[in-house]
Amino acid sequence: MTKKNASNTVTINDVARRAGVGKVTVSRLLNSPSTVAPATREAIRRAIEELGYLPSSAARALASKRSHLIGAVVPTLDNPIFANCLDGLQKEVAAAGSTLLLATSNYDGLREAEAARILIERGAEAIMLVGAARDPALYALLDQQGVPYCLTWTADPDIDASWVGFDNAAASTSVIRYLFELGHRRFGAIAGVTAGNDRAFARLQALVDFTAAHGCTLAVSEQRYTVDRGAVGLSEILADQPTAIICANDILAIGAMAEAQRLGFRVPDDISIAGFDDMEIAACMNPPLTTVRVNASEIGRAAAQALLGQIGGESRSMKLVETNLIVRASSAAPRSLPDTTLA
């Protein structure tokens, strides 16, 4: 069917007539799709497509007293784990008839605060943030403006906010406990930069606590989350002769593995390496990477549901997302096996 000429303005009344419904029903579809029956939704969307109708966001905002904009500030888009989270977030937001506004902070608290402020100015009704450690002034601003927010990648029942995430310390402990039970006692950690990053801090502190409790050694190098810094981190801790390296994420692990192999180490015969996140490429490494699987897409979907719920008047919510240790060929027992009994 031919669309109307672009010079003729298509109105909501045209869409209603084409779909055989009332104007109010079309308005409900645009502002709250879930309140319209599936068959009617399809008829209205077909009419919108056929007529080339573009609803006015300003008119929608005035009619519903809502902007239908959801904001998100993530540390970076270089890491696929955040892209996967945003994909889940976007799908839920779009299904609710809203639009996602995105900003990145590059792990900089000041940039994050400025990005959040701009999102609020642009009309964001709610904002997804990553982690809980930040200047309290940002929380004060969000509360003052009445903008709901959801913290992700963190899990703390004591936080007075909506959150969707996992126990970073427990997930990190699962890796070192597995390697300990294989017989490793000399560990290396290529951690993320812990200053201002509660996730990186929790993962590293778990390793520190475990090695201290079980009489093991731990050499630590804090690095930015890039492949080349993973290689640098490995070089910095090799003097301590670790038999197992635990990396704060898969990107660092990929860099560490490449550097180990370049230096002539066999993975895992000479040194075991483990990552965190289970990026798609982790299973394709040679050898495939032992890592912790994080369901980033589920975090995004659940965060969207929490934000949309708060906009609709629901109370704050908390959701714990499961993580799993994925054992692959990059980890094995050390050549000399000590007593593996846990103290």
C-alpha positions in Angstrom: 0.0 0.0 0.0 1.3 3.4 -0.9 2.4 5.8 1.9 1.0 9.3 2.0 3.1 12.0 0.2 5.7 13.4 2.6 4.3 16.9 1.9 1.0 15.9 3.5 1.3 15.7 7.3 0.0 12.4 8.6 -1.8 12.8 11.9 -2.7 10.4 14.7 -6.3 10.6 13.4 -5.2 9.2 10.0 -3.5 6.3 11.8 -6.6 5.7 13.9 -8.9 5.6 10.8 -6.5 3.3 8.9 -6.2 0.9 11.9 -9.9 1.0 12.6 -9.5 2.1 16.2 -10.0 5.3 18.2 -7.4 8.1 18.6 -7.1 7.3 22.3 -6.1 3.7 21.5 -3.3 4.9 19.1 -2.1 7.3 21.8 -2.0 4.4 24.3 0.0 2.3 21.9 2.6 5.1 21.6 2.8 5.9 25.3 2.2 2.5 26.9 2.3 -0.4 24.4 1.7 -3.1 27.0 -1.8 -1.7 27.7 -2.9 -2.4 24.1 -4.1 -5.9 23.0 -1.5 -7.7 20.7 -3.8 -7.8 17.7 -4.6 -4.1 18.0 -1.0 -3.2 18.5 -0.1 -5.0 15.3 -2.9 -3.2 13.4 -1.8 0.2 14.6 1.9 -0.4 13.9 1.0 -1.6 10.4 -1.0 1.6 9.8 1.9 3.7 11.1 4.3 2.0 8.7 1.9 2.2 5.7 1.3 5.9 6.3 4.8 6.8 7.3 3.6 8.4 10.6 6.2 10.0 12.9 4.8 10.8 16.3 5.9 14.1 17.8 8.0 13.5 20.8 7.1 16.9 22.1 3.4 16.2 21.7 3.8 12.8 23.4 5.6 14.4 26.3 2.9 17.1 26.8 0.1 14.6 26.5 1.6 12.0 28.9 3.7 14.3 31.0 6.6 11.9 30.3 9.6 12.2 28.1 9.9 8.4 27.4 13.7 8.7 27.6 15.8 6.4 29.7 19.5 7.2 30.3 22.5 5.0 30.9 26.1 5.8 31.8 28.6 2.9 31.3 32.4 3.0 31.7 33.2 2.2 28.1 31.9 0.6 24.9 35.3 -1.0 24.2 34.4 -3.9 26.4 31.7 -6.2 24.8 30.3 -7.0 28.2 28.9 -3.5 28.5 27.6 -3.6 24.9 25.7 -6.9 25.8 24.2 -5.2 28.8 23.1 -2.2 26.8 21.5 -4.5 24.2 19.4 -6.1 26.9 18.5 -2.7 28.3 17.6 -1.3 24.9 15.3 -4.1 24.0 13.3 -3.7 27.2 13.2 0.1 26.9 12.1 -0.1 23.3 9.4 -2.6 24.1 8.0 -0.2 26.6 7.8 2.6 24.0 10.8 4.5 25.3 14.2 5.6 23.9 17.6 5.0 25.3 20.1 7.8 25.8 23.7 6.7 26.3 26.9 8.1 27.7 30.3 6.8 28.7 32.5 7.8 31.6 35.9 6.1 30.8 36.0 5.1 34.4 36.1 8.7 35.5 33.8 9.8 38.3 33.7 13.5 37.2 32.8 12.5 33.6 30.1 10.2 34.9 28.6 12.9 37.0 28.6 15.4 34.1 27.1 12.8 31.8 24.3 12.0 34.2 23.6 15.7 34.6 23.3 16.2 30.9 21.0 13.2 30.6 18.8 14.7 33.2 18.8 18.0 31.4 17.8 16.2 28.2 14.8 14.7 30.0 15.9 11.3 31.1 13.2 9.9 33.4 15.5 7.3 34.9 19.2 6.4 34.7 21.2 3.1 34.8 24.6 3.4 36.4 27.5 0.9 36.8 28.7 0.1 40.3 28.0 1.9 43.6 31.2 3.8 44.4 30.9 7.4 43.3 30.7 11.0 44.7 27.6 11.2 46.9 26.8 14.5 45.2 25.5 12.5 42.1 23.1 10.5 44.3 22.0 13.8 45.9 21.3 15.3 42.4 19.3 12.3 41.3 17.2 12.3 44.4 16.8 16.1 44.3 15.5 15.9 40.7 13.3 12.9 41.5 15.1 10.8 38.9 15.1 7.0 39.7 18.3 5.1 39.1 19.4 1.5 39.1 23.0 0.4 40.0 24.4 -2.5 38.1 27.3 -5.0 38.4 27.0 -4.7 42.1 25.0 -6.6 44.8 24.6 -5.2 48.3 21.4 -5.5 50.4 22.5 -2.5 52.4 22.4 -0.2 49.4 19.3 2.0 49.6 18.7 1.9 45.8 17.6 -0.4 43.1 20.4 -2.7 41.9 20.9 -5.6 39.6 24.2 -7.5 39.8 26.2 -10.1 41.4 28.6 -10.7 44.3 32.0 -9.7 42.8 33.9 -11.1 45.8 32.2 -14.4 45.7 32.7 -14.8 41.9 36.4 -13.9 42.3 36.8 -16.4 45.1 35.3 -19.1 43.0 38.2 -18.8 40.6 41.0 -18.8 43.1 39.4 -21.6 45.1 39.3 -23.8 42.0 42.9 -23.1 41.2 43.9 -23.7 44.8 42.2 -27.1 44.7 44.2 -27.9 41.5 47.3 -27.4 43.7 48.4 -23.8 43.0 49.9 -21.8 45.8 51.8 -19.0 44.0 49.3 -16.6 42.5 49.4 -13.5 40.4 46.5 -11.0 39.9 46.2 -8.6 37.1 43.5 -6.4 38.6 41.6 -3.5 37.2 42.4 -0.1 38.7 40.6 -0.2 42.0 40.5 3.5 42.8 36.8 4.5 42.3 35.9 1.1 41.1 34.1 -1.0 43.7 33.8 -4.0 41.4 37.6 -4.2 40.7 38.3 -3.6 44.4 36.0 -6.4 45.5 37.4 -8.9 43.1 41.0 -8.1 44.1 40.3 -8.0 47.9 38.7 -11.5 47.6 42.0 -12.8 46.2 44.0 -11.0 48.9 41.8 -12.5 51.7 41.9 -16.0 50.2 45.7 -16.1 49.8 46.2 -14.7 53.3 43.9 -17.2 54.8 45.5 -20.2 53.1 49.2 -19.3 53.2 49.6 -18.6 49.5 51.5 -15.8 47.8 49.9 -13.2 45.6 51.7 -10.7 43.3 49.4 -7.9 42.1 49.5 -5.5 39.2 46.6 -3.0 38.7 46.0 -2.1 35.0 43.5 -0.4 32.8 41.2 -2.8 30.9 43.1 -3.2 27.6 44.9 -6.1 26.0 48.2 -4.3 26.0 48.0 -3.6 29.7 47.3 -7.2 30.3 50.6 -8.0 28.7 52.3 -5.3 30.9 50.6 -6.7 34.0 52.0 -10.2 33.3 55.5 -8.8 32.9 55.3 -7.0 36.2 54.4 -10.1 38.3 56.5 -12.8 36.6 59.4 -12.1 38.9 57.3 -13.7 41.7 57.1 -16.9 39.7 53.3 -17.4 40.0 51.9 -20.7 38.7 48.4 -19.2 38.1 47.3 -15.8 37.0 43.8 -14.4 37.7 42.7 -11.5 35.6 40.0 -9.0 36.4 38.4 -9.5 33.1 38.9 -11.4 29.8 40.5 -8.5 28.0 43.4 -8.5 30.5 43.5 -12.3 30.3 43.9 -12.2 26.6 46.8 -9.8 26.8 48.4 -11.8 29.6 48.1 -15.1 27.6 49.5 -13.6 24.4 52.5 -12.2 26.4 53.1 -15.4 28.2 53.1 -17.3 24.9 55.4 -14.7 23.4 57.8 -15.2 26.2 57.8 -19.0 25.7 55.5 -20.0 28.5 53.1 -22.9 27.7 49.6 -22.3 28.9 48.6 -24.1 31.0 51.6 -26.4 31.3 53.9 -23.7 32.7 51.3 -21.2 33.9 47.5 -21.2 34.3 45.5 -18.1 33.3 41.9 -17.2 34.1 39.7 -14.3 33.2 36.3 -12.8 34.1 33.2 -12.1 32.1 33.2 -15.0 29.5 33.3 -12.8 26.5 32.4 -14.6 23.3 36.1 -14.8 22.2 37.1 -16.5 25.5 36.1 -19.9 24.2 38.0 -19.3 20.9 41.3 -18.6 22.5 44.2 -21.1 22.2 43.8 -22.6 24.7 40.2 -21.7 25.5 40.0 -19.4 28.5 38.9 -20.4 32.0 36.7 -17.5 33.2 33.6 -16.4 35.1 30.4 -16.2 33.1 28.4 -13.0 33.6 25.0 -12.7 32.1 25.3 -9.1 31.0 22.2 -9.1 28.8 20.1 -10.2 31.8 21.6 -7.4 33.9 20.5 -4.9 31.2 17.0 -6.4 30.9 16.5 -6.5 34.7 17.8 -2.9 35.1 15.4 -1.7 32.5 12.5 -3.4 34.2 13.6 -1.9 37.6 13.8 1.6 36.1 10.5 1.4 34.2 8.9 0.0 37.3 10.1 3.0 39.4 8.8 5.4 36.8 5.4 3.7 37.1 5.4 4.2 40.8 6.9 0.8 42.0 9.3 0.7 44.9 13.0 0.1 44.5 14.0 -3.5 43.7 17.1 -5.7 44.0 18.0 -8.6 41.8 20.9 -11.0 42.2 22.2 -12.4 38.9 23.9 -15.7 38.9 27.6 -16.1 37.8 29.3 -19.4 36.9 32.9 -20.5 36.8 33.6 -21.8 33.3 36.5 -24.2 33.3 38.4 -24.5 30.0 41.9 -25.5 28.9 43.8 -22.5 30.0 44.0 -23.8 33.6 45.5 -27.0 35.0 47.4 -28.3 38.0 50.9 -27.0 38.5 53.8 -29.3 37.6 54.7 -29.8 41.3 51.6 -30.6 43.4 51.5 -29.6 47.0 48.8 -30.7 49.5 45.5 -29.5 48.1 43.4 -29.8 51.3 41.7 -26.5 52.1 42.9 -25.1 55.4 
